[in-house]
Amino acid sequence: MLTAIALDDEIPALEIIEAFAAQTELVSLKACFFRTRDARRYLEENSVGLVFLDVNMPAMSGIEFARALPNDVIIIFTTSYTEYAVESYNLHAADYLLKPFTFERFVRALEKAKLLYQARRPAPEKQPIVLKANYGLANVWPEDILFIEALDNYLKIHLQGPQLLVVRLTLGEMLDKLPAGGFLRVHRSYIVPVDRVSFIRNKTIYIGEHEIPLGGKYEADFFRAFREKP
């Protein structure tokens, strides 16, 4: 959820933003201001991800105020004037709401802001899975896994190349350690990474030269994930 403040020199405009924000879980509106100096003082002591900003403010215009904001703060302009639209896009605003705007239009602006926020966030660093294997500890990178096979109380983790790891885990315990959505159980004895599946024929999954059976109780989930993969 984005944290936000709203800045407008008209109290009714702020009341509309406050009412709309209360109806959606996309944003948490922390404060409203009708003077730029009060908003600036608040931002000196508090961090927010989004500012609803009226363009036509008395002491300092919304455009000037936007230029003084940190680069990581997202802006949604709210105004009765269309002539500032080009300047707002030059400032990389998420959206430009022309008053009076509806709740549906308000939500669309928030969805754009959310996408912009997600695009600006650094990608999480990939981490290996640390497993007790072959009488020691091994770092296993999920992208190196071809498939996982259960054998009695052990798992055989087949990796790219000739390497094979044997670990004392159940398939369920192993699934909990793997990235969500990337791996599926396809049989009582097998887990596969969906993006490595080449094709399926006669209830047999092919990953390179490896053939893995597809169990009946796992078919629906597997075919759904296989159809949706990039």
PLY file of the C-alpha trace (Angstrom):
ply
format ascii 1.0
element vertex 230
property float x
property float y
property float z
element edge 229
property int vertex1
property int vertex2
end_header
0.00 0.00 0.00
1.31 3.44 -0.95
1.51 6.05 1.80
0.40 9.49 0.65
-0.41 13.09 1.46
-2.70 15.47 -0.42
-2.09 19.15 -1.11
-4.80 21.45 -2.42
-5.87 25.04 -1.64
-9.55 24.03 -1.72
-10.87 22.18 1.33
-13.69 20.42 -0.62
-11.10 19.01 -3.04
-9.13 17.58 -0.13
-12.31 16.10 1.33
-13.00 14.28 -1.95
-9.50 12.80 -2.06
-9.82 11.77 1.58
-13.20 10.12 0.96
-11.98 8.29 -2.16
-8.78 7.12 -0.43
-10.83 5.63 2.38
-12.65 3.43 -0.16
-9.58 1.68 -1.58
-6.73 -0.39 -0.15
-4.29 0.93 -2.76
-3.33 3.96 -0.67
-3.03 5.09 2.93
-3.64 8.84 3.11
-1.63 10.16 6.06
-2.42 13.88 5.95
-4.02 16.68 3.92
-2.68 20.23 3.54
-3.93 23.44 1.95
-0.66 25.35 2.45
2.60 24.31 0.79
4.70 25.32 3.80
2.81 22.91 6.03
3.24 20.08 3.54
6.96 20.81 3.22
7.35 20.78 7.00
5.57 17.42 7.18
7.79 15.92 4.47
10.92 17.04 6.30
9.98 14.69 9.14
7.99 11.94 7.37
8.48 9.77 4.31
5.67 9.16 1.85
5.53 7.36 -1.48
2.88 9.49 -3.18
1.66 13.10 -3.25
-1.71 14.22 -4.62
-0.84 17.71 -5.77
-2.96 20.60 -7.01
-1.18 22.59 -9.73
-2.65 26.00 -8.92
-1.43 26.80 -5.39
-1.11 30.39 -4.05
2.36 30.66 -2.43
4.17 28.06 -4.54
2.72 26.39 -7.63
2.26 22.65 -7.66
4.83 22.43 -10.46
7.44 24.19 -8.32
6.53 22.05 -5.33
6.91 18.89 -7.43
10.38 19.93 -8.60
11.49 20.19 -4.96
10.31 16.69 -4.04
12.75 13.74 -3.80
12.99 11.77 -7.02
11.46 8.66 -5.49
8.20 10.38 -4.51
5.41 9.69 -7.01
3.12 12.55 -8.03
-0.51 12.56 -9.09
-1.53 16.05 -10.16
-5.10 17.16 -9.41
-6.27 20.32 -11.15
-9.05 22.11 -13.00
-6.67 23.25 -15.74
-5.60 21.22 -18.75
-2.69 23.44 -19.83
-0.27 21.96 -17.28
-0.56 18.39 -18.55
2.59 18.50 -20.68
4.65 19.91 -17.81
3.31 17.22 -15.48
4.53 14.49 -17.82
7.91 16.19 -18.04
8.05 15.74 -14.27
7.24 12.03 -14.72
3.97 12.28 -12.82
2.03 9.02 -12.56
-1.19 10.71 -13.69
-3.02 14.00 -14.21
-6.51 14.08 -12.69
-8.75 16.74 -14.14
-11.36 17.99 -11.66
-14.03 16.91 -11.09
-12.87 13.27 -11.31
-14.80 10.13 -10.43
-13.82 7.43 -7.95
-13.14 5.06 -10.86
-10.74 7.57 -12.43
-9.08 8.07 -9.02
-8.49 4.31 -8.71
-6.99 4.14 -12.22
-4.53 6.86 -11.23
-3.56 4.90 -8.13
-3.02 1.77 -10.20
-0.63 3.73 -12.44
1.18 5.01 -9.37
1.50 1.48 -8.01
3.00 0.24 -11.30
5.45 3.14 -11.29
6.39 2.40 -7.67
7.00 -1.26 -8.45
9.08 -0.41 -11.52
11.33 1.85 -9.45
11.99 -0.75 -6.75
15.24 -2.68 -7.13
14.85 -6.31 -8.08
15.33 -8.57 -5.07
18.67 -10.31 -5.00
18.48 -13.99 -5.78
19.54 -16.25 -2.96
20.58 -19.89 -3.06
18.82 -22.54 -1.00
21.18 -23.99 1.60
20.69 -27.74 2.01
22.38 -30.51 3.94
23.47 -32.77 1.12
26.07 -35.44 0.48
27.33 -35.21 4.12
27.87 -31.46 3.91
26.19 -28.16 3.08
25.39 -27.17 -0.49
24.13 -23.95 -2.07
21.44 -24.81 -4.59
20.34 -22.13 -7.03
16.69 -22.74 -8.02
17.38 -21.85 -11.65
19.86 -24.77 -11.84
17.30 -27.40 -10.84
16.07 -29.70 -13.63
13.68 -31.70 -11.47
13.40 -33.28 -8.01
12.73 -36.95 -7.42
11.57 -38.61 -4.19
13.17 -41.88 -3.17
12.02 -43.38 0.15
12.98 -40.76 2.80
15.35 -38.90 0.52
15.20 -36.55 -2.44
17.41 -36.62 -5.50
17.88 -33.09 -6.84
18.86 -33.28 -10.49
20.85 -30.20 -11.53
22.25 -28.86 -14.78
25.24 -30.90 -15.79
26.14 -34.22 -14.17
25.69 -33.01 -10.58
23.17 -34.81 -8.38
22.40 -33.95 -4.76
20.82 -36.31 -2.25
19.01 -34.65 0.68
16.94 -35.96 3.55
13.69 -34.03 3.02
10.13 -34.69 1.92
8.72 -33.21 -1.28
6.47 -30.97 0.80
9.40 -29.63 2.81
11.35 -29.00 -0.39
8.43 -27.13 -1.98
8.38 -24.77 0.99
12.00 -23.84 0.29
11.52 -23.23 -3.45
10.34 -19.94 -5.03
6.54 -19.76 -4.98
4.92 -20.39 -8.34
8.07 -21.56 -10.12
7.91 -25.20 -9.09
5.04 -27.68 -9.09
4.48 -31.15 -7.78
3.42 -33.21 -10.81
3.48 -36.69 -9.31
3.66 -38.24 -5.85
7.40 -38.61 -6.50
8.34 -35.55 -8.61
8.63 -31.76 -8.54
9.47 -29.84 -11.71
10.29 -26.20 -12.56
7.50 -25.18 -14.92
9.66 -22.97 -17.14
11.99 -25.91 -17.96
9.24 -28.14 -19.37
9.78 -28.63 -23.12
6.51 -30.40 -23.94
3.99 -32.95 -22.68
2.85 -36.13 -24.41
0.74 -39.03 -23.14
0.97 -37.88 -19.51
4.75 -37.65 -19.77
6.59 -34.39 -19.08
9.80 -33.79 -20.99
12.63 -31.69 -19.58
15.47 -32.00 -22.05
16.08 -35.74 -22.37
14.41 -36.54 -19.04
10.92 -38.09 -18.94
8.79 -37.44 -15.85
5.33 -38.97 -15.25
2.35 -36.66 -14.71
0.02 -37.93 -11.99
-3.72 -37.63 -12.50
-4.41 -35.62 -9.32
-1.81 -33.01 -10.37
-2.91 -32.58 -14.02
-5.24 -29.60 -13.63
-2.76 -27.43 -11.69
0.09 -28.38 -13.99
-1.72 -27.60 -17.26
-2.97 -24.30 -15.83
0.56 -23.24 -14.91
2.01 -24.53 -18.18
-0.48 -22.53 -20.25
0.23 -19.36 -18.27
4.02 -19.54 -18.37
5.75 -16.83 -20.50
0 1
1 2
2 3
3 4
4 5
5 6
6 7
7 8
8 9
9 10
10 11
11 12
12 13
13 14
14 15
15 16
16 17
17 18
18 19
19 20
20 21
21 22
22 23
23 24
24 25
25 26
26 27
27 28
28 29
29 30
30 31
31 32
32 33
33 34
34 35
35 36
36 37
37 38
38 39
39 40
40 41
41 42
42 43
43 44
44 45
45 46
46 47
47 48
48 49
49 50
50 51
51 52
52 53
53 54
54 55
55 56
56 57
57 58
58 59
59 60
60 61
61 62
62 63
63 64
64 65
65 66
66 67
67 68
68 69
69 70
70 71
71 72
72 73
73 74
74 75
75 76
76 77
77 78
78 79
79 80
80 81
81 82
82 83
83 84
84 85
85 86
86 87
87 88
88 89
89 90
90 91
91 92
92 93
93 94
94 95
95 96
96 97
97 98
98 99
99 100
100 101
101 102
102 103
103 104
104 105
105 106
106 107
107 108
108 109
109 110
110 111
111 112
112 113
113 114
114 115
115 116
116 117
117 118
118 119
119 120
120 121
121 122
122 123
123 124
124 125
125 126
126 127
127 128
128 129
129 130
130 131
131 132
132 133
133 134
134 135
135 136
136 137
137 138
138 139
139 140
140 141
141 142
142 143
143 144
144 145
145 146
146 147
147 148
148 149
149 150
150 151
151 152
152 153
153 154
154 155
155 156
156 157
157 158
158 159
159 160
160 161
161 162
162 163
163 164
164 165
165 166
166 167
167 168
168 169
169 170
170 171
171 172
172 173
173 174
174 175
175 176
176 177
177 178
178 179
179 180
180 181
181 182
182 183
183 184
184 185
185 186
186 187
187 188
188 189
189 190
190 191
191 192
192 193
193 194
194 195
195 196
196 197
197 198
198 199
199 200
200 201
201 202
202 203
203 204
204 205
205 206
206 207
207 208
208 209
209 210
210 211
211 212
212 213
213 214
214 215
215 216
216 217
217 218
218 219
219 220
220 221
221 222
222 223
223 224
224 225
225 226
226 227
227 228
228 229
